Amino acid sequence: MTRPFEGIRIIDATHVLAGPFAAYQLALLGAEVIKVEHPAEPDHSRSQGGDAALNRSGMGTYFLTQGSNKRSLTLDLKQEAAREVFLKLIPQTDVLVENYRPGAFEAIGLGYEALSKLNPRLIYCSISAFGQKGPRGGMTAYDHVIQASSGIMAATGTAEVNPMKLGAPAMDYATGTMGAFALSAALFQRERTGKGQRIDLSMMDVAMMMMASHVTAHSRSGKPPRPRGNDHEYATSSAYPTRDGLLMIGASNMRQQKRLWAALGMPEMAKARPEDRVANRAEEAAALREIMLTRTADEWEAYLQSKHVPASRVRRMDEALADPQIVARGLTHRFEEGADGVPGPFAVPVTAFHFAHGGPSVDAPPRELGADTDAILAELGYDDAARDALRASNAI
């Protein structure tokens, strides 16, 4: 079955995590993705991750995470000869994704206005820290800087220990996911209008969307969210120590809190109104702290889930990945034989959804820097002598 984006070509002129992840999502769904990197200063993620040897070889695990199903082309876009190669790709390209500083591509003649003249159907997506305009448009940032700037850090942690960064680069991957959504929408729109599109995607805007309910609450109360750690508004939707670890209970709505107290043999603790739950939070929390210590976290998880009360033992990532549920979902693709530049097996995430047919799949491992440069240049009509000349001038 044909995958959704087969026949679509994407130029991925991005680096680090957010931009590459956006292109990766569409690559999994069949798009041909050409990743463009500077030959001497490639994607910074190639030298990052938990395996020092891979970092030194330019195949770091940060890069591997979103490098599958892509071809690798090296171009020094500051050189005219390299820009000529880039421009030859544009008429055959459906999507360009870039995440350089706002104005950088315009400065070298590769902005939206110039490229859309070559290809009016081109979808041009610019991902930046704060957006293409506005008083902070020229500023740069990474995931943790956006967490600091957006208010997410200030809302994370406990009353005693805050602000605190989230443990994962969630803003990068949320931006990549939002980017994939925006690109999908623009491609669908183009099917109806025949026209290309300019997408201005800001990490800061995505971070605010990640706090959407807090944004709405603030519009009414004028108060920012407080860092509450594991103690949420309702005692029945919070974390508690057990005999051997921490248990997160999620009895959030009125029915669930009633089921929880019944399961614990304390039906009289159930409240009739949400405001009563808030007013009696300390009393409920004290009761839960005491009773949760009578069993292990696994025992409580199994028991409460059997009563249709959301609950989970707090797990480390290695425990989560070993969970039979995650294994059954096929969340990752494992390269048992490794890949060029990556000796030994490794696994990469696929997507967080499944299709009944024609769904996402990993077809090829991440490529070493410039592995496809000669092949792509040959497709564009560059013979051996022309490619040698480009290489001699360090344009590729």
C-alpha positions as CSV (number, residue, x, y, z in Angstrom):
1,M,0.0,0.0,0.0
2,T,1.3,3.4,-0.9
3,R,2.4,5.5,2.0
4,P,1.0,9.1,2.3
5,F,4.0,11.0,1.2
6,E,5.5,8.8,-1.5
7,G,6.6,10.9,-4.4
8,I,7.2,13.9,-2.2
9,R,10.7,15.3,-2.1
10,I,11.9,17.2,1.0
11,I,15.1,19.1,1.4
12,D,16.1,19.0,5.0
13,A,18.4,21.9,5.6
14,T,18.1,21.7,9.4
15,H,20.2,20.7,12.3
16,V,20.1,19.4,15.9
17,L,16.7,17.9,16.9
18,A,13.5,19.9,16.1
19,G,13.9,20.4,12.3
20,P,15.4,17.0,11.6
21,F,12.6,15.3,13.6
22,A,10.0,17.1,11.5
23,A,11.5,15.8,8.3
24,Y,12.0,12.4,9.8
25,Q,8.3,12.0,10.5
26,L,7.5,12.6,6.8
27,A,10.4,10.3,5.7
28,L,8.8,7.5,7.7
29,L,5.6,8.1,5.8
30,G,7.3,7.7,2.4
31,A,8.8,11.1,1.5
32,E,12.2,11.2,-0.1
33,V,14.3,13.4,2.2
34,I,17.7,14.9,1.2
35,K,19.5,16.1,4.3
36,V,21.8,19.0,3.4
37,E,24.8,19.7,5.6
38,H,28.0,21.8,5.5
39,P,30.9,19.4,4.6
40,A,33.2,20.8,7.3
41,E,30.6,21.8,9.9
42,P,27.8,19.2,9.7
43,D,24.7,18.8,11.8
44,H,25.9,19.4,15.4
45,S,23.8,16.4,16.5
46,R,26.3,14.1,14.7
47,S,28.7,14.7,17.6
48,Q,26.2,14.3,20.4
49,G,24.9,11.4,22.4
50,G,25.9,8.8,25.0
51,D,28.4,6.9,22.8
52,A,31.7,8.8,22.6
53,A,33.1,6.7,19.8
54,L,30.0,7.4,17.6
55,N,30.3,11.1,18.5
56,R,33.8,11.2,17.2
57,S,32.9,9.4,14.0
58,G,30.0,11.8,13.3
59,M,27.3,9.2,13.9
60,G,26.2,10.3,17.4
61,T,23.0,8.9,18.8
62,Y,21.3,12.3,18.7
63,F,21.7,12.2,14.9
64,L,20.8,8.5,14.6
65,T,17.4,9.2,16.3
66,Q,16.0,11.1,13.3
67,G,18.4,10.2,10.5
68,S,16.8,7.1,9.0
69,N,15.2,7.1,5.6
70,K,17.3,10.2,4.5
71,R,19.9,10.7,1.9
72,S,23.0,12.8,2.8
73,L,24.2,15.7,0.6
74,T,27.1,18.0,1.6
75,L,27.0,21.6,0.4
76,D,28.8,24.7,1.7
77,L,25.9,27.1,0.9
78,K,28.2,30.1,1.4
79,Q,29.8,29.2,-1.9
80,E,28.1,30.1,-5.2
81,A,28.9,26.8,-6.8
82,A,27.1,24.9,-3.9
83,R,24.2,27.3,-4.1
84,E,23.8,26.5,-7.8
85,V,23.5,22.8,-6.8
86,F,20.9,23.7,-4.2
87,L,18.9,25.8,-6.7
88,K,18.9,23.0,-9.2
89,L,17.1,20.8,-6.7
90,I,14.4,23.4,-6.0
91,P,12.2,22.8,-9.1
92,Q,12.1,19.1,-8.3
93,T,11.4,19.7,-4.6
94,D,8.0,19.8,-2.8
95,V,9.2,20.9,0.7
96,L,12.2,22.8,2.1
97,V,12.7,22.9,5.8
98,E,15.4,25.1,7.3
99,N,16.1,26.2,10.9
100,Y,18.9,28.7,10.6
101,R,18.8,32.2,12.2
102,P,16.0,34.3,10.7
103,G,17.2,36.1,7.6
104,A,20.2,33.8,7.1
105,F,18.8,32.0,4.0
106,E,17.5,35.3,2.6
107,A,21.0,36.8,2.9
108,I,22.5,34.2,0.6
109,G,19.6,34.3,-2.0
110,L,17.8,31.2,-0.7
111,G,14.8,32.9,0.9
112,Y,11.2,32.1,0.2
113,E,10.6,34.9,-2.3
114,A,13.5,33.8,-4.4
115,L,12.8,30.1,-4.3
116,S,9.1,30.4,-4.9
117,K,9.8,32.1,-8.2
118,L,11.7,28.9,-9.2
119,N,8.9,26.7,-7.9
120,P,5.5,28.3,-7.0
121,R,4.4,25.0,-5.5
122,L,7.2,24.9,-3.0
123,I,6.3,24.6,0.7
124,Y,9.0,26.5,2.6
125,C,9.1,25.9,6.3
126,S,11.4,28.0,8.6
127,I,11.8,26.8,12.1
128,S,13.3,29.2,14.6
129,A,13.5,29.9,18.3
130,F,11.1,32.9,18.4
131,G,9.7,33.3,14.9
132,Q,10.7,35.2,11.8
133,K,9.6,38.6,13.2
134,G,8.9,40.3,16.4
135,P,11.3,42.0,18.9
136,R,13.0,38.7,19.7
137,G,12.9,37.2,16.2
138,G,16.7,37.5,15.8
139,M,17.5,35.7,19.0
140,T,18.7,32.1,19.1
141,A,17.9,29.3,21.5
142,Y,17.9,25.6,22.2
143,D,15.3,23.4,24.0
144,H,16.4,24.3,27.5
145,V,16.6,28.0,26.7
146,I,13.0,27.9,25.4
147,Q,11.9,26.0,28.5
148,A,13.4,28.8,30.5
149,S,11.9,31.6,28.4
150,S,8.4,30.2,28.1
151,G,7.5,29.7,31.8
152,I,7.7,25.9,31.6
153,M,10.8,25.7,33.9
154,A,9.1,28.0,36.4
155,A,6.1,25.7,36.5
156,T,8.2,22.6,36.9
157,G,9.6,21.2,40.1
158,T,8.4,21.5,43.7
159,A,7.5,24.4,45.9
160,E,11.0,24.1,47.4
161,V,13.0,23.2,44.3
162,N,12.2,25.2,41.2
163,P,12.5,26.3,38.4
164,M,13.5,23.0,36.9
165,K,14.1,21.8,33.3
166,L,12.1,18.9,32.0
167,G,14.1,15.7,31.8
168,A,13.7,15.3,28.1
169,P,14.2,17.8,25.2
170,A,10.4,17.9,24.9
171,M,10.3,21.3,23.2
172,D,12.5,20.1,20.4
173,Y,10.4,17.0,19.7
174,A,7.1,18.9,20.2
175,T,8.4,21.5,17.6
176,G,9.3,18.7,15.3
177,T,5.9,17.1,15.6
178,M,4.2,20.4,15.1
179,G,6.4,20.9,12.1
180,A,5.3,17.6,10.6
181,F,1.7,18.6,11.2
182,A,2.2,22.0,9.6
183,L,3.9,20.4,6.6
184,S,1.2,17.8,6.2
185,A,-1.5,20.5,6.3
186,A,0.3,22.6,3.7
187,L,0.7,19.6,1.4
188,F,-3.0,18.9,1.7
189,Q,-3.8,22.5,1.1
190,R,-1.6,22.5,-2.0
191,E,-3.6,19.6,-3.4
192,R,-6.6,21.9,-3.4
193,T,-5.1,25.2,-4.4
194,G,-2.0,24.2,-6.4
195,K,-0.1,26.9,-4.5
196,G,3.0,26.6,-2.3
197,Q,3.1,27.9,1.3
198,R,5.4,29.8,3.7
199,I,5.4,28.3,7.2
200,D,6.9,30.3,10.1
201,L,7.2,27.9,13.1
202,S,8.5,29.1,16.4
203,M,9.8,26.9,19.2
204,M,8.6,29.5,21.7
205,D,5.0,29.4,20.2
206,V,5.1,25.6,20.5
207,A,6.2,25.8,24.1
208,M,3.2,28.0,24.8
209,M,0.9,25.5,23.1
210,M,2.3,22.8,25.4
211,M,0.9,24.9,28.2
212,A,-2.4,25.6,26.5
213,S,-4.6,25.0,29.5
214,H,-2.4,27.1,31.7
215,V,-2.6,29.9,29.1
216,T,-6.4,29.9,29.2
217,A,-6.4,29.7,33.0
218,H,-4.1,32.7,33.2
219,S,-6.3,34.7,31.0
220,R,-9.0,34.4,33.6
221,S,-7.0,34.5,36.9
222,G,-3.9,36.4,35.9
223,K,-1.9,33.8,37.9
224,P,0.9,31.7,36.6
225,P,0.9,28.0,37.2
226,R,2.6,26.9,40.5
227,P,5.3,24.2,40.5
228,R,3.6,21.4,42.4
229,G,5.9,18.5,41.7
230,N,4.1,15.2,42.2
231,D,1.3,16.8,44.4
232,H,-1.4,17.8,42.0
233,E,-4.6,19.7,42.7
234,Y,-6.5,16.6,43.9
235,A,-4.9,14.3,46.4
236,T,-6.4,11.3,44.5
237,S,-4.4,12.4,41.4
238,S,-0.9,12.5,42.9
239,A,2.1,10.4,43.7
240,Y,2.8,8.5,46.9
241,P,5.6,6.3,48.3
242,T,4.7,2.6,48.6
243,R,6.5,-0.2,50.3
244,D,9.2,-0.2,47.6
245,G,8.8,2.7,45.2
246,L,6.6,5.6,44.1
247,L,3.1,5.2,42.7
248,M,1.3,7.8,40.6
249,I,-2.4,7.7,41.1
250,G,-4.6,9.3,38.4
251,A,-8.1,9.2,39.9
252,S,-8.9,12.6,38.4
253,N,-12.6,12.8,37.7
254,M,-15.4,12.4,40.1
255,R,-16.2,8.8,39.1
256,Q,-12.6,7.7,39.4
257,Q,-12.1,9.2,42.9
258,K,-15.3,7.5,44.0
259,R,-13.9,4.1,42.7
260,L,-10.6,4.7,44.3
261,W,-12.0,5.3,47.8
262,A,-14.3,2.3,47.4
263,A,-11.4,0.1,46.3
264,L,-9.5,1.2,49.4
265,G,-12.4,0.4,51.7
266,M,-13.0,4.0,52.5
267,P,-16.1,5.0,50.5
268,E,-16.9,7.7,53.0
269,M,-13.9,9.7,51.7
270,A,-15.5,10.3,48.3
271,K,-16.6,13.8,47.7
272,A,-19.7,15.1,45.9
273,R,-18.1,18.3,44.4
274,P,-14.7,19.1,43.0
275,E,-14.4,22.1,45.4
276,D,-14.8,19.7,48.4
277,R,-11.9,17.7,47.1
278,V,-9.7,20.8,47.0
279,A,-10.8,21.9,50.5
280,N,-10.1,18.5,52.0
281,R,-6.9,17.8,50.1
282,A,-4.7,17.6,53.2
283,E,-6.9,15.0,54.9
284,E,-7.2,12.9,51.7
285,A,-3.4,13.0,51.1
286,A,-2.7,11.9,54.7
287,A,-5.0,8.9,54.4
288,L,-3.4,7.9,51.0
289,R,0.1,8.3,52.3
290,E,-0.6,5.9,55.1
291,I,-2.4,3.2,53.1
292,M,-0.1,3.2,50.1
293,L,2.8,2.1,52.4
294,T,1.0,-1.2,53.0
295,R,1.8,-2.7,49.5
296,T,4.4,-2.5,46.8
297,A,4.0,-0.2,43.9
298,D,3.5,-3.1,41.4
299,E,0.8,-4.6,43.7
300,W,-1.0,-1.3,44.0
301,E,-0.8,-0.7,40.2
302,A,-2.3,-4.1,39.5
303,Y,-5.0,-3.8,42.1
304,L,-6.1,-0.3,41.2
305,Q,-6.1,-0.9,37.5
306,S,-8.3,-3.9,38.1
307,K,-10.8,-1.5,39.7
308,H,-10.5,0.9,36.7
309,V,-8.5,3.4,38.6
310,P,-5.6,4.9,36.6
311,A,-2.3,4.2,38.5
312,S,1.3,3.4,37.6
313,R,4.5,2.6,39.3
314,V,7.0,5.3,38.5
315,R,9.4,3.6,36.1
316,R,12.9,4.5,34.7
317,M,13.2,4.7,30.9
318,D,14.9,1.3,30.7
319,E,12.0,-0.3,32.6
320,A,9.5,1.5,30.3
321,L,11.2,0.3,27.2
322,A,11.2,-3.3,28.5
323,D,7.5,-3.1,29.2
324,P,5.7,-5.8,27.1
325,Q,3.2,-3.1,26.1
326,I,5.9,-0.9,24.5
327,V,7.4,-4.0,22.8
328,A,4.0,-5.0,21.4
329,R,3.4,-1.6,20.0
330,G,6.5,-1.7,17.8
331,L,7.6,1.7,19.0
332,T,11.2,1.3,17.8
333,H,13.0,-0.2,14.8
334,R,16.1,-2.2,15.5
335,F,19.1,-2.3,13.2
336,E,20.5,-5.7,14.2
337,E,23.5,-5.4,11.8
338,G,24.2,-1.8,12.6
339,A,24.9,0.6,9.7
340,D,27.7,2.2,7.8
341,G,29.7,4.1,10.5
342,V,27.8,2.4,13.3
343,P,29.2,-1.0,14.3
344,G,26.7,-3.1,16.3
345,P,23.0,-3.0,16.7
346,F,20.9,0.1,17.7
347,A,17.3,1.1,17.8
348,V,15.5,4.2,16.7
349,P,11.9,5.5,17.4
350,V,9.4,5.2,14.6
351,T,6.1,7.0,15.2
352,A,3.5,7.3,18.0
353,F,0.7,6.0,15.8
354,H,-0.2,3.1,13.5
355,F,-2.1,2.9,10.2
356,A,-4.2,0.0,9.2
357,H,-2.3,0.0,5.8
358,G,0.4,2.1,4.2
359,G,1.8,3.2,7.5
360,P,5.1,4.5,8.7
361,S,8.2,2.4,8.4
362,V,12.0,2.6,8.6
363,D,13.5,1.5,5.3
364,A,17.1,2.6,5.5
365,P,19.6,3.4,8.3
366,P,21.0,6.9,8.9
367,R,23.8,7.8,6.4
368,E,27.3,8.9,7.0
369,L,28.1,12.5,6.1
370,G,27.9,13.1,2.4
371,A,27.3,9.4,1.6
372,D,24.9,10.3,-1.2
373,T,26.5,13.5,-2.5
374,D,28.0,12.0,-5.7
375,A,24.7,10.1,-6.5
376,I,22.6,13.2,-6.1
377,L,25.0,15.4,-8.1
378,A,25.0,12.8,-10.9
379,E,21.2,12.9,-10.9
380,L,21.4,16.6,-11.4
381,G,23.7,16.2,-14.4
382,Y,27.1,16.8,-12.8
383,D,29.7,14.5,-14.4
384,D,32.9,13.2,-12.7
385,A,34.9,16.2,-13.6
386,A,32.3,18.7,-12.4
387,R,32.0,16.8,-9.1
388,D,35.8,16.7,-8.7
389,A,35.9,20.5,-9.2
390,L,33.2,21.0,-6.6
391,R,35.1,18.8,-4.2
392,A,38.4,20.5,-4.9
393,S,36.9,23.9,-3.9
394,N,35.3,22.4,-0.8
395,A,31.9,23.4,-2.0
396,I,30.8,19.8,-1.3
